[in-house]
């Protein structure tokens, strides 16, 4: 499989209605969506810029009507930007002809839809092979590649079945296998799991993370569910009224929200499923190489595991880097603070007394 490639969007605008170019000028001068709507135009995406690095899952989240699906469709040329540029794998997609765009979509960019989009009259194997058929790949090779993709998605043995014989989760796996079979570098996933029941949805999230660990595709994933965004995203962009209001890691969004709108999204998030030792440790305390790594943590240690380690100790948990040097410590009170209502590391630690002498003890370990 090819090495994944870089995606970049620069100052993207999408305006529907009369005089869209004029509307972009008004938006640059400070006009908002409501002012344009009064003139019969709708600003779906406003000045959106971001970069997705190779092998990264980039999640775009927002409420219905925030512009996230419109943004996604500009990334593969299904919608032409009113203004701005999209480049992928060093190629300016906004400068391509319709024929060239179709070629890019058939070979470099695949899309996984919300409602499966399977052909009911085709077998599971033929559905998974459809993109390869469009490319003109010979039948034997496309069936081989489709079967490999189906196996990756946990559907080995179902190749000859019909879509209506599969559960909703299995049908969505076929849609994912169809995208993977083409060996496209970029996967665009538009609310791909939102139509599934909660347990099946989580299974599909697990499946995607497992596949990404192996395949390392460049993925743009659209969702309205913040918990899903934080579980899947290497980086997350939060959209509101057509604009990207914050871009960052899950910890950035959770601990350092850009405004009250983003903060309101994070109120009900289970922090213990998102935070790691790196997010909560006290970096002011560092030390030499530790004698052993028993009952210690690394910066990537999940919060829940960190709590279990802390419960076994009478002093703060030492956080060690790959050289076994202490890069920080986590006092027990700090863990409690991060599960509270406060959103910053400073507020989480200042109100609670520190373990007496614990930090120095760990630094000397």
URTA-V525855 format. One line per field, one symbol per residue. burial: b if it has 9 or more other ideal C-beta (glycine too) atoms within 8 Angstrom, else e. A space follows every 50 residues. Layout:
burial=???
//
This chain:
burial=eeebbbbbbbbbbbbebeebeebbebbeeeeebebbbebebbbbbbbbeb ebebebbbbbbbeeebbbbbbbbbbbbeeebbebbbbbeeeebbebeeee beebbbebbbbbbeebebeeebbbbbbbbbbbbebeeeeebbbebbbbbb bbbebeebbebebeebebbbbbbbbbbbbbbbebbbbbbbbbbbbbeeeb bebbbebbbebbeebebbbbbbbbebbbbbbbbebbbbbbbbbbbbebbb bbbbbbbeeebbbebbeebebbbbbbbbbbbbeebbbeebeeeeebbbbe bbbebbbebbeebeebbbbbbeeebbbbbbbbbbbbbbeeeebebebbbe ebebbeebbebbbeb
//
